[in-house]
């Protein structure tokens, strides 16, 4: 039977294929050489023995009081204020205890059309050495009639009014317009300016006041009231009365019809 030899042949092949072949031996491998490390000890006679120096007792020096020098400053120590007890104020009532009543003068209200103001185009402003930038300065050739300024105010429309020795100058940001005696004011010199609650502009001058409503000017320059005084201050009270302060110490109240003059005779200090 031929099947038996074939079976043994296949079995022999499988047996030889499963037998593990021995690995080849590596014969060129060397073990590392181990050498013992030995340090070098320096002989004692090869270096000098360190010199020991004992530390002394430290000297203590007391610091002195430093001298203080103030830097440049504008600060000055305030001195001790003098306290004075206020006495009871003396109340003076005009018309009583020998105090005269104030004079009352009827106002002459005669408005007229204001003259055409003198207009000056504002030239380029310039910087002065003693003015810190960006402050600029106007001079006469740049829109002001005079270089002496007595007062400055701003109206409800944002215009700046400048009172000088030559006019009341209005500046709208681009142009200036000057009003003086030629346009109807009491005087060229304008010492005080105020806009009242009705929008009227009041100009205090030498010898009286002027009221400008935007078209008409009314001059109040009665010698019985103003004589030759300068109107240095203008104020409107809550009732709408106008008050004018003069350079001779008088106080004048105007209620729209009458002028009432207060002076030293009515108890003012002058």
SULVENHU-V749075 format. One record per pair of residues at least 4 apart in sequence whose ideal C-beta (glycine too) atoms are under 6 Angstrom apart, sorted by the first residue. I is the first residue (numbers start at 0). J is the second residue. D is the distance in Angstrom with one decimal. If there is no record, write none. Layout:
<<I	J	D> <I	J	D>>
This chain:
<<41	45	5.2> <91	98	5.5> <91	266	3.3> <93	98	5.2> <93	100	5.1> <93	101	5.8> <93	265	4.6> <94	100	4.6> <99	264	4.7> <101	259	4.9> <101	260	5.4> <101	261	5.0> <101	265	5.2> <102	260	4.7> <103	257	5.3> <103	259	5.3> <104	223	5.0> <104	224	5.0> <104	258	4.5> <105	257	5.9> <106	256	5.9> <106	258	5.8> <110	215	4.1> <110	217	4.2> <112	215	5.9> <113	182	5.5> <113	183	5.0> <113	216	4.4> <114	181	5.8> <114	182	3.7> <114	183	5.6> <116	176	4.0> <116	177	5.9> <116	178	4.9> <116	182	5.6> <117	177	4.6> <118	174	5.8> <118	176	4.9> <119	142	4.7> <119	175	4.9> <120	174	5.8> <121	142	4.4> <121	175	5.8> <122	141	4.5> <124	135	3.6> <126	132	5.8> <127	136	5.3> <130	134	4.5> <137	141	4.9> <137	142	5.6> <137	143	5.3> <139	143	5.4> <139	146	5.6> <142	175	3.8> <143	168	5.9> <144	163	5.7> <144	165	3.4> <144	166	4.4> <144	177	4.9> <145	163	4.1> <145	164	4.3> <145	165	3.8> <147	163	6.0> <147	164	4.6> <148	161	5.9> <148	163	5.6> <149	162	4.5> <149	190	5.0> <150	162	4.1> <150	191	5.3> <150	192	5.4> <151	161	5.4> <152	160	5.1> <152	192	4.7> <153	159	5.7> <154	158	5.0> <154	194	4.8> <158	169	5.2> <158	171	5.2> <159	170	4.4> <160	169	5.5> <160	192	4.9> <161	168	4.5> <162	167	5.6> <162	189	3.5> <162	192	5.1> <164	188	5.2> <165	187	5.4> <166	177	3.7> <166	178	5.7> <166	179	4.1> <167	178	4.9> <167	189	4.4> <167	202	5.1> <168	175	5.2> <168	177	4.8> <169	176	4.9> <170	175	4.9> <178	182	4.3> <178	184	5.8> <179	184	5.7> <179	187	4.2> <180	184	5.6> <180	186	5.9> <180	187	5.2> <183	216	3.8> <184	202	5.7> <184	209	4.6> <185	204	4.3> <185	206	5.9> <185	207	4.0> <185	209	5.0> <185	218	5.2> <185	220	4.9> <186	204	3.7> <186	205	4.4> <188	204	5.6> <188	205	5.2> <189	202	5.2> <189	204	5.7> <190	203	5.0> <190	229	5.1> <190	230	5.7> <190	231	5.4> <191	203	3.7> <191	230	5.6> <191	231	5.9> <191	232	5.5> <191	233	4.8> <192	202	5.7> <193	201	4.8> <193	233	4.0> <194	200	5.5> <195	199	5.0> <195	235	5.0> <199	210	5.3> <199	212	5.1> <200	211	4.5> <201	208	5.9> <201	210	5.6> <201	233	5.2> <202	209	4.5> <203	208	5.2> <203	230	2.8> <203	233	5.4> <205	229	5.0> <206	220	5.3> <206	225	5.5> <206	227	5.5> <207	219	5.3> <207	220	3.0> <207	225	4.6> <208	219	5.1> <208	230	5.4> <209	216	5.7> <209	218	5.3> <210	217	4.5> <211	216	5.1> <220	225	5.8> <222	226	5.8> <224	258	4.7> <228	245	4.0> <228	246	5.8> <228	247	5.1> <229	246	4.5> <230	243	5.0> <231	244	5.4> <231	246	5.4> <232	244	3.6> <233	243	5.8> <234	242	4.5> <235	241	5.7> <236	240	4.9> <240	252	5.5> <240	254	5.1> <241	253	4.4> <242	252	5.5> <243	251	4.4> <244	250	5.9> <245	249	4.6> <248	269	3.7> <249	262	4.7> <250	261	4.4> <251	258	5.8> <251	260	5.4> <252	259	4.5> <253	258	5.4> <261	265	4.5> <261	267	5.7> <262	267	5.9> <263	267	5.4> <263	269	4.7>>
